[in-house]
Amino acid sequence: MSPTWLLSAVVTGLFALTGSALPAQDHVREQERESHTKFDNHDRAAAREWYNEHRENLPQGFREEDRMTPEEESRLQKGAALDSDTRRRVRPAPMDLLRRLPPPPRHYRYAIVEDHILIVEDRTWNISDIIHLHQDPGQG
């Protein structure tokens, strides 16, 4: 066996191993993204940190004048669909907040209603999960 042949075999083997690992990593990342329909502790901490940093200059959707009545707020529940009145109040999440959260899964989006961050299904407007920013950190 010549050294050139051995070197070629090693390089070819490395390319084969590296090439097959990349699609697998992409597949794992896609699965993680598709399954991220619930906020985790990291997401909640990142959202609260963002909220606290912007408390003095909150964007539309988070301001005092955007507050819902207690009755309206009580309708924001996991598994419930947003009604048409609440849908009109939905604001897109600010870009600097989105940078702190993982991308939502396909067919879902982040929505802001009052000081709540929601993961909602695009077609049905069902709330998959919610962060209540004005509550204590343990209340989610």
The 8 nearest C-alpha neighbors of each residue, nearest first, counted from 0:
[[1, 2, 4, 5, 3, 6, 8, 7],
 [0, 2, 4, 3, 5, 6, 7, 8],
 [3, 1, 5, 4, 6, 0, 7, 8],
 [4, 2, 6, 1, 5, 7, 0, 8],
 [3, 5, 7, 1, 2, 6, 8, 0],
 [4, 6, 2, 8, 7, 3, 9, 1],
 [7, 5, 9, 3, 8, 4, 2, 10],
 [8, 6, 4, 10, 5, 9, 11, 3],
 [7, 9, 5, 11, 6, 10, 12, 4],
 [8, 10, 12, 6, 11, 7, 13, 5],
 [9, 11, 13, 7, 12, 8, 6, 14],
 [12, 10, 8, 14, 13, 9, 7, 15],
 [11, 13, 15, 9, 10, 14, 8, 16],
 [14, 12, 10, 16, 15, 11, 17, 9],
 [15, 13, 17, 11, 12, 16, 18, 10],
 [14, 16, 12, 18, 13, 17, 11, 19],
 [17, 15, 13, 19, 14, 18, 12, 20],
 [18, 16, 14, 20, 19, 15, 13, 21],
 [17, 19, 15, 16, 20, 21, 14, 22],
 [18, 20, 16, 17, 21, 22, 15, 23],
 [21, 19, 23, 17, 18, 22, 24, 16],
 [20, 22, 24, 23, 19, 18, 25, 17],
 [23, 21, 25, 24, 20, 26, 19, 18],
 [22, 24, 26, 20, 21, 25, 27, 19],
 [25, 23, 27, 21, 26, 22, 28, 20],
 [26, 24, 22, 28, 23, 27, 29, 21],
 [25, 27, 23, 29, 24, 28, 22, 30],
 [28, 26, 30, 24, 29, 25, 31, 23],
 [29, 27, 31, 25, 30, 26, 32, 24],
 [28, 30, 32, 26, 27, 31, 33, 25],
 [29, 31, 33, 27, 32, 28, 34, 26],
 [32, 30, 28, 34, 29, 33, 27, 35],
 [31, 33, 29, 35, 104, 30, 34, 28],
 [34, 32, 104, 30, 31, 35, 29, 105],
 [33, 35, 31, 32, 36, 30, 104, 37],
 [36, 34, 32, 37, 33, 104, 31, 103],
 [37, 35, 34, 127, 104, 118, 38, 128],
 [38, 36, 128, 35, 39, 127, 118, 34],
 [37, 39, 42, 128, 43, 40, 36, 35],
 [38, 40, 42, 41, 43, 37, 35, 44],
 [39, 41, 43, 42, 44, 38, 45, 139],
 [40, 42, 44, 39, 43, 45, 38, 46],
 [43, 41, 45, 39, 40, 44, 38, 100],
 [44, 42, 40, 46, 41, 45, 47, 39],
 [43, 45, 41, 47, 46, 42, 48, 40],
 [44, 46, 48, 42, 43, 47, 41, 99],
 [47, 45, 49, 43, 48, 44, 42, 50],
 [48, 46, 50, 44, 49, 45, 51, 43],
 [47, 49, 45, 51, 46, 50, 44, 52],
 [50, 48, 46, 52, 47, 51, 45, 53],
 [51, 49, 47, 53, 48, 52, 54, 46],
 [50, 52, 54, 48, 53, 49, 47, 55],
 [53, 51, 49, 50, 54, 48, 55, 47],
 [54, 52, 50, 56, 57, 51, 55, 49],
 [53, 55, 51, 57, 56, 50, 52, 49],
 [56, 54, 53, 57, 52, 51, 50, 58],
 [57, 55, 53, 54, 58, 62, 52, 61],
 [56, 58, 53, 54, 61, 62, 55, 59],
 [59, 57, 61, 60, 56, 62, 93, 53],
 [60, 58, 61, 62, 57, 65, 90, 113],
 [59, 61, 113, 65, 62, 112, 90, 111],
 [62, 60, 114, 113, 59, 57, 58, 65],
 [63, 61, 65, 64, 60, 59, 57, 58],
 [62, 64, 65, 66, 61, 113, 60, 114],
 [63, 65, 62, 66, 61, 60, 67, 59],
 [64, 66, 62, 63, 113, 60, 61, 67],
 [67, 65, 113, 63, 64, 68, 62, 61],
 [68, 66, 71, 72, 69, 65, 113, 70],
 [67, 69, 71, 70, 72, 66, 73, 65],
 [70, 68, 72, 71, 73, 67, 74, 66],
 [71, 69, 73, 68, 72, 74, 67, 75],
 [72, 70, 68, 73, 69, 74, 67, 75],
 [71, 73, 69, 74, 70, 75, 67, 68],
 [72, 74, 70, 71, 75, 69, 76, 68],
 [75, 73, 72, 71, 76, 70, 79, 81],
 [76, 74, 73, 72, 77, 79, 81, 71],
 [77, 75, 79, 74, 78, 126, 73, 129],
 [78, 76, 126, 128, 79, 127, 129, 75],
 [77, 79, 126, 125, 127, 76, 80, 128],
 [80, 78, 125, 76, 77, 126, 81, 75],
 [79, 81, 125, 124, 126, 82, 78, 123],
 [80, 82, 124, 85, 86, 125, 79, 83],
 [81, 83, 85, 84, 86, 80, 124, 74],
 [82, 84, 86, 85, 87, 81, 88, 80],
 [85, 83, 87, 86, 82, 88, 81, 71],
 [84, 86, 88, 87, 82, 83, 81, 89],
 [87, 85, 83, 89, 88, 84, 81, 82],
 [86, 88, 85, 84, 89, 83, 90, 82],
 [89, 87, 85, 86, 112, 90, 84, 60],
 [90, 88, 112, 86, 111, 87, 110, 85],
 [89, 91, 111, 60, 110, 92, 88, 112],
 [92, 90, 110, 111, 93, 89, 109, 60],
 [91, 93, 111, 110, 109, 94, 90, 97],
 [94, 92, 96, 95, 97, 91, 58, 90],
 [95, 93, 97, 96, 98, 92, 91, 99],
 [94, 96, 98, 97, 93, 99, 49, 92],
 [95, 97, 94, 93, 98, 99, 49, 92],
 [98, 96, 94, 100, 99, 95, 93, 92],
 [97, 99, 95, 96, 100, 94, 101, 102],
 [100, 98, 97, 96, 45, 101, 95, 46],
 [101, 99, 97, 98, 42, 102, 96, 45],
 [100, 102, 103, 99, 97, 98, 32, 42],
 [103, 101, 100, 104, 32, 97, 108, 35],
 [102, 104, 108, 107, 101, 105, 35, 32],
 [105, 103, 33, 32, 107, 35, 106, 102],
 [104, 106, 107, 33, 103, 108, 32, 102],
 [107, 105, 121, 120, 104, 108, 122, 103],
 [108, 106, 120, 121, 119, 104, 105, 103],
 [109, 107, 119, 103, 118, 110, 120, 121],
 [108, 110, 118, 117, 92, 119, 116, 103],
 [109, 111, 117, 91, 116, 92, 90, 89],
 [112, 110, 116, 90, 89, 115, 92, 91],
 [111, 113, 89, 115, 60, 114, 88, 90],
 [112, 114, 61, 60, 66, 115, 65, 111],
 [115, 113, 61, 132, 112, 131, 133, 116],
 [116, 114, 131, 112, 130, 113, 111, 132],
 [115, 117, 111, 130, 129, 110, 112, 114],
 [118, 116, 129, 110, 109, 128, 119, 111],
 [117, 119, 109, 128, 127, 108, 126, 110],
 [120, 118, 126, 125, 124, 107, 108, 127],
 [119, 121, 107, 124, 125, 123, 122, 106],
 [122, 120, 107, 106, 124, 123, 119, 108],
 [123, 121, 120, 124, 106, 125, 107, 119],
 [122, 124, 125, 120, 121, 80, 119, 81],
 [123, 125, 120, 80, 119, 81, 121, 122],
 [126, 124, 80, 123, 120, 119, 79, 78],
 [125, 127, 119, 77, 78, 128, 79, 118],
 [126, 128, 118, 119, 77, 78, 36, 125],
 [129, 127, 37, 118, 77, 126, 117, 38],
 [128, 130, 117, 116, 131, 118, 115, 77],
 [129, 131, 116, 139, 115, 132, 117, 43],
 [132, 130, 115, 133, 134, 139, 129, 114],
 [133, 131, 134, 114, 115, 130, 47, 50],
 [132, 134, 131, 114, 135, 115, 136, 47],
 [135, 133, 132, 131, 138, 136, 139, 137],
 [134, 136, 137, 138, 133, 139, 132, 131],
 [137, 135, 138, 139, 134, 132, 43, 47],
 [138, 136, 135, 139, 134, 43, 40, 131],
 [137, 139, 136, 135, 134, 131, 130, 132],
 [138, 130, 137, 131, 136, 43, 129, 134]]
